[in-house]
Each structure stands twice: as structure tokens, then as C-alpha cells.
Amino acid sequence: MEGEEDQVTKERLVEARARNISHNVRCTECGSQSIEDSQADIAILLRKLIRDEIKAGKSDKEIYTKLEDDFGETVLYAPKFDMQTAALWLSPLLVAGAAGGLWAYKKHRQKTNVHIMALNLVRGIPLTPKEKETMLDVLTPPPGGTSSLSWWRRLLQQ
């Protein structure tokens, strides 16, 4: 009886590992489905191959490597990180960094311009009409007190 329970437990573990791997493998015929969700002949064969490899004692990494070697890198949903896929993996960081850098430059430039105008006033250099308007906008408090959105509007207008 104990041997039967061990066998059932082993089968459940094999099934769980196979399903986990199958969800991460793209059907080569459908392209948009995992082999776990697909009913294409190739998907059925790949699910059987995965179960056979698990029963043979292969690790998940070895199975992914075998599938990638046999069917190419596109069979896996998550491409590995290498020189060819570095731009794909790093593009969100690059976009966020560029946006943050642009925002910081804009804020620095605005503060620098106001500081330069203030220094010019101290030195006795007259301000241009545009500079006077900018200084008045910066130094004049908003009418009716400050609202919670006034800082946001000022930020967007700058």
C-alpha cells in the first residue's frame, strides 16, 4: 500500500512539473498559445516529450535547453539574457532613465535660469520682458491660496 502511495505521489510531482514547464513553452504551430493550452499535434507530442524527460530524471533547465536546441529560442516565452536580447530586457530601464534624466535636466535648467536672472538683478543687469514675466510667475503666490493641484499645474506648464 505504501508503494502505491509513493507511486501516486511521484506521478503527481511529474504532472505538476510537466504542467509548469508546458506553460512556459510556446506551441510551434499556434505561436500564441502555450503547449499546455494547445491541442495541436506538435503540442501533444511536446507534452509527452517533457513528461518522458522528467521521468528520465532530467532537470527543468536541461529540458528547456533541449527544447531550445531542438526548436530554437522562440519556443520559450521568456528569452534568455544575452547580447542579442539585452536591448529587449533593458529597454524599460533605458526609457525610464531617459525620462528621469529629461525631467531632472528641465528642473535644473529652470532653477538655473531663475538663479541667473536673480544674479543679474543683483549685478544691476536689467531683465528682459520675458525674464520679468518669469520672475513674477515664480515669486507671485497663486490667487486664493494653494490648492493641492496647483503645484501639478505649475509643473506641467514649465
C-alpha positions as CSV (number, residue, x, y, z in Angstrom):
1,M,0.0,0.0,0.0
2,E,2.9,2.3,0.8
3,G,4.4,1.6,-2.6
4,E,1.2,2.6,-4.3
5,E,1.1,5.9,-2.4
6,D,4.7,6.7,-3.3
7,Q,3.9,5.9,-6.9
8,V,0.9,8.2,-6.9
9,T,3.0,11.0,-5.2
10,K,5.7,10.6,-7.9
11,E,3.1,10.8,-10.7
12,R,1.6,13.9,-9.1
13,L,5.1,15.5,-8.9
14,V,5.8,14.6,-12.5
15,E,2.5,16.0,-13.6
16,A,3.0,19.3,-11.7
17,R,6.5,19.8,-13.1
18,A,5.3,18.9,-16.6
19,R,2.4,21.4,-16.4
20,N,4.8,24.1,-15.1
21,I,7.2,23.6,-17.9
22,S,4.4,23.3,-20.5
23,H,3.1,26.7,-19.5
24,N,6.4,28.3,-20.4
25,V,6.8,26.6,-23.8
26,R,5.2,28.2,-26.9
27,C,3.4,25.9,-29.3
28,T,5.4,25.9,-32.6
29,E,2.2,25.5,-34.6
30,C,0.0,28.0,-32.9
31,G,2.6,30.6,-31.8
32,S,0.3,32.4,-29.4
33,Q,-0.5,29.6,-27.0
34,S,1.5,27.5,-24.6
35,I,1.7,23.8,-25.4
36,E,-0.4,23.3,-22.2
37,D,-3.3,25.1,-23.7
38,S,-2.9,24.0,-27.3
39,Q,-4.4,20.9,-28.9
40,A,-2.2,20.8,-31.9
41,D,-0.4,17.5,-32.6
42,I,3.0,19.0,-32.0
43,A,1.9,20.4,-28.6
44,I,0.6,16.9,-27.6
45,L,4.0,15.4,-28.7
46,L,5.9,18.1,-26.8
47,R,3.9,17.5,-23.6
48,K,4.7,13.8,-23.9
49,L,8.4,14.5,-24.5
50,I,8.5,16.7,-21.4
51,R,6.9,14.0,-19.2
52,D,9.3,11.4,-20.6
53,E,12.3,13.7,-19.9
54,I,11.1,14.3,-16.3
55,K,10.7,10.6,-15.8
56,A,14.2,10.1,-17.1
57,G,15.5,12.3,-14.3
58,K,16.3,15.4,-16.2
59,S,16.1,18.8,-14.5
60,D,13.9,21.6,-15.7
61,K,16.9,23.5,-17.0
62,E,18.0,20.5,-19.0
63,I,14.5,20.2,-20.5
64,Y,14.4,23.8,-21.5
65,T,17.8,23.6,-23.1
66,K,16.8,20.5,-25.1
67,L,13.6,22.2,-26.3
68,E,15.6,25.3,-27.2
69,D,18.2,23.3,-29.1
70,D,15.6,21.3,-31.0
71,F,13.1,24.1,-31.8
72,G,15.0,27.4,-31.5
73,E,14.9,30.2,-28.9
74,T,11.4,31.2,-29.9
75,V,9.9,28.1,-28.4
76,L,10.4,29.6,-24.9
77,Y,8.2,32.5,-23.7
78,A,11.0,34.2,-21.7
79,P,14.1,34.7,-23.8
80,K,17.4,34.3,-22.0
81,F,19.5,37.3,-21.3
82,D,22.4,37.6,-23.7
83,M,23.8,40.2,-26.1
84,Q,21.0,39.7,-28.6
85,T,18.2,40.1,-26.1
86,A,19.9,42.7,-23.9
87,A,18.0,45.6,-25.6
88,L,14.7,43.8,-25.1
89,W,15.4,43.3,-21.4
90,L,16.9,46.7,-20.7
91,S,14.6,48.9,-22.8
92,P,12.2,49.6,-19.9
93,L,15.1,50.8,-17.8
94,L,16.5,52.9,-20.6
95,V,13.2,54.6,-21.2
96,A,12.6,55.3,-17.5
97,G,16.2,56.6,-17.2
98,A,15.8,58.9,-20.2
99,A,12.5,60.2,-18.9
100,G,14.0,60.8,-15.4
101,G,17.1,62.5,-16.9
102,L,15.0,64.8,-19.1
103,W,12.8,65.7,-16.2
104,A,15.9,66.4,-14.0
105,Y,17.5,68.5,-16.7
106,K,14.3,70.5,-17.2
107,K,14.1,71.2,-13.5
108,H,17.8,72.1,-13.2
109,R,17.6,74.3,-16.2
110,Q,14.6,76.2,-14.9
111,K,16.2,76.7,-11.5
112,T,19.5,77.7,-13.1
113,N,17.7,80.3,-15.3
114,V,15.9,81.8,-12.3
115,H,19.2,81.9,-10.3
116,I,21.0,83.6,-13.2
117,M,18.2,86.2,-13.5
118,A,18.4,86.9,-9.8
119,L,22.2,87.2,-10.0
120,N,21.8,89.6,-13.0
121,L,19.4,91.7,-10.9
122,V,21.9,91.9,-8.1
123,R,24.7,92.8,-10.6
124,G,22.5,95.6,-11.9
125,I,21.8,94.0,-15.3
126,P,18.3,94.8,-16.4
127,L,15.9,91.9,-17.1
128,T,14.2,91.3,-20.5
129,P,10.4,91.4,-20.6
130,K,10.3,87.6,-20.8
131,E,12.6,87.3,-17.7
132,K,10.5,89.8,-15.8
133,E,7.4,87.7,-16.5
134,T,9.2,84.5,-15.4
135,M,10.3,86.1,-12.2
136,L,6.8,87.4,-11.4
137,D,5.4,83.9,-12.1
138,V,7.9,82.3,-9.7
139,L,7.6,84.9,-7.0
140,T,3.9,85.6,-7.0
141,P,1.8,83.3,-4.9
142,P,-1.2,81.7,-6.6
143,P,-4.5,83.6,-6.0
144,G,-6.9,82.1,-3.4
145,G,-4.3,80.1,-1.5
146,T,-2.6,77.0,-2.7
147,S,-4.7,74.1,-3.9
148,S,-3.5,70.5,-4.0
149,L,-3.4,70.6,-7.8
150,S,-1.7,74.0,-8.3
151,W,1.8,72.5,-7.9
152,W,0.9,69.9,-10.5
153,R,-0.4,72.5,-13.0
154,R,2.8,74.6,-12.5
155,L,4.9,71.5,-13.0
156,L,3.2,70.7,-16.3
157,Q,3.3,74.3,-17.5
158,Q,7.0,74.6,-17.0
